[in-house]
């Protein structure tokens, strides 16, 4: 199954490790450092043109990770994921 992250970006649900709320700010220094490192390594992308509300951490089967910033809220994306998997 797939998850629409916004802006025409589609992610394979089996590759998604987590959906994290940005709530307008980065909440911990560790999160900020993780995102800075991902940016430096070219492991980030933006789904849409609006201000990001969350980020999605995904990994392919080869151990490569990627951060996708989405303008859709973490709650909405999580609900979409629940609908795909049937998990409540």
N, C-alpha and C positions, 0 to 999 in steps of 0.2 A: 504494500500500500504506500501511498504518498501523502505528504502534507504540504499544502500551499502556504508558504511563508509570507506571501505578499509580493507585489511588484513582479509577478510572473515567475517567481522562484519556487521551484518544487523540490522538496527533499524526500528521500526514501525514509519512511518511518523507522525501519530497522537500523538505520545509521544514526538516528538521533539519540544522543546520550542525555541531554537535558535541555530544558527551556527555562531561562533565567530572566526574571523581571528586572528592568533597569530603574523603574520608578523615577525617572528624571535625573538619576545620579548613580554613580558607582558606590556601592555601600561599604566595601571593605578595601583596604590597601592591597590585599592578596588578589582580589578580583580585578582591580585596576591594573596591577602588574601583569596578570595573566592576559588581559586584553591588549595591553601595550606590546607584550611579547608576540602575541598572535599577529598583531598589526605589522610589527617589524619583520616577521617571518612570511608575510604575504598570505596569511591564513584567514583573512577576513573578507567579507563581502556585505553589501547592503541590499536588502530586499525592499525596494521602493525608494521614493524620494523624500518621504516625510521623516520627522524626527523619530529615531528608534525608541520603542517602548520595551523591547526585550532583546535578548540574544539567544540563539540556538547553537548549542555545541553538538557537532556531529563528527563521526569518524567512519572512514571507509574500512573495508576488510583488511587493508594493508597497513593499518596503524596510523594513517595520516588523519589529522584532525582539522576541523574547519569551524570558524565562528561566523554565523550569519546574523546580522542585525536586522530586526524586523520592526516595522511600524505597527504591527498588529500586537495587541496585548498578550502577555504570557497566558492569561486565563483563557482567552479565546482560542489560542493555539493549542493549549492543553485539552480544551473541550473537543477541538477538532480531532486531536489524537485519540481521545477516549472514544469518539464516535467511530473511528477507523478500527480500533482494536476491540471495542465492546467492553472495555474496562471502565468501571465507574468508581 
